[in-house]
Amino acid sequence: MIKSSKLVNLVLVSSTVLGMVVTAGTSTAMAAAKTSADTSSVMTKKDNSPRIDYQTSGTLAASGTAMDGLELIAGNQVTRGTLHMKYDVKSFAALNWQEHTVTTIKLPREFNAFAKDGSLLKYIASANFNYTSSINTINHSYTSNEMHIEKDTQSDDTYLLKFDNPTVTGIGLNVQMHVEFDLNLGDMVTDTGVRIPDAYDKSAYHLASTITDKDDAGIIDWHLVGNTNGATTIPIWQLDPGYDILKQAPTIHNPIYDTDTVVTGSGIPGAKITLRQGVQPDSPIIGTGEVDASGVYSITIPAHNAGVTISATQNAGFGESPSTTATVQHKGGEIPAPGVPENQQLSDKTVKGTGYAPGNSIIVTNQRTGESVTTTVQADKSYLVNVSSTFWKLFDIINVQEKNSSGDVSKVAQFVVIPDETK
């Protein structure tokens, strides 16, 4: 179903704008317009030249498939939706436009990304002007040179879409003017990859319209436009469903251990997952994959040392999402207790035994004193450690443990210092 949102804009037109532009010499007009209760005041011209000084009513209508929100198709790769805008103006007095005028549309702030770089203009189609009076009719299709986007001088975060209207001559009654155009929002976000944010006020996207003289310097008072119901909306809080999807980061099923070679997590079905070593956009990619229909991904990676940060992003057709990170943890290995002698005689100065893995450390500790000596497991898995004559005393209990480079430590093996054998 296509929705339509309209505004009826009763305004007074000064020599600079239809009741919505402040200039020197129009203070009387502004005072009358701001009351908005009396819209029949007559404007005072700055000179006797024919200009757009008359009373008028305008109606801005928004319609099109975009009024219900944009549609995602082709696995979220394509977005569809068009906004149709039509601005109708009717004059209650004779008109002699021997000058150019400008139709101005105040764009929603949510369109700023496209307005700022001018890319929005590429997606305007069927932009037409129609003027009728009791004596003539003018039909005109706007060219690309007659469409402009400018920063609103009254706002730091608003842009104005302007159409240069053709010159109108001759005096007639029952004057009507129509400006309409299509804005293909779907193609705009598909081509640029930029998404339209949710409505900043959480309710709707706001537009307004008016007419100004092309050559006069003036300031559009958009507050006055609002006071005279001169605003319309796209009455939904979320125009682009892809905006929320873009913000969704995938998950990583923690923990990731230094022995793991597979990372699993969840994301949007069909999304492309990218795993990186690090958190920067240019960090090295260590694995890629796709989220399955159940929302789960599984990606093979090289094993990483403990302390390394792994990040995951997803692309569901709208660009890379924010990242989720996980820090690689060390997974303690099972190291058996080293082999030790059943006991050592008091006069012994070496301890011999067998270890689990060559290169591991053997730590021999006097349980009573806490003093330790260390050696290394050899290629044949044997070890030998020398101790001083003061390292132990009779009946001391000696602890022996093995430790690898990851910090894993074996269980304790023990022996007791016994008296020397007599011959």
Buried (B, 14 or more C-beta within 10 A) or exposed (E): EEBEBBBEBBBBBBBBBBBBBBBEEBEEBBEBBBEBEEBEBEBEEBEEEBBBBBBBBBBBBBBBBBBBBBEBEEEBEBBBBBBBBBBBBBBBEBBBBEBBBBBBBBBBBBBBBBBEEEBBBBBBEEBBBBBBBEEEEBEBEBEEEBBBBEBBEBEEEBBBBBBBBBEBEEBBEEBBBBBBBBBBBBBBBBEBEBBBBBBBEEEBBBBBBBBBBEEBEBBBBBEBBEBBEBBBBBBBBBBBBBBEBBEBBBBBEEEBBBBBEEBBBBBBBBBBBBBBBBEEEEBEEBBBBBBEEEBBBBBEBEEBEBEBBBBBBBBBBBEBBEBBEBEBBBBEBEBEBBBBBEEBEBEBEEBBBBBBEEEBBBBBBBEEEEBEBEBEBEEEBEBEBEBEEEBBEEEBEBBBBBBBEBEBBBEBBEBEBBEEEEE
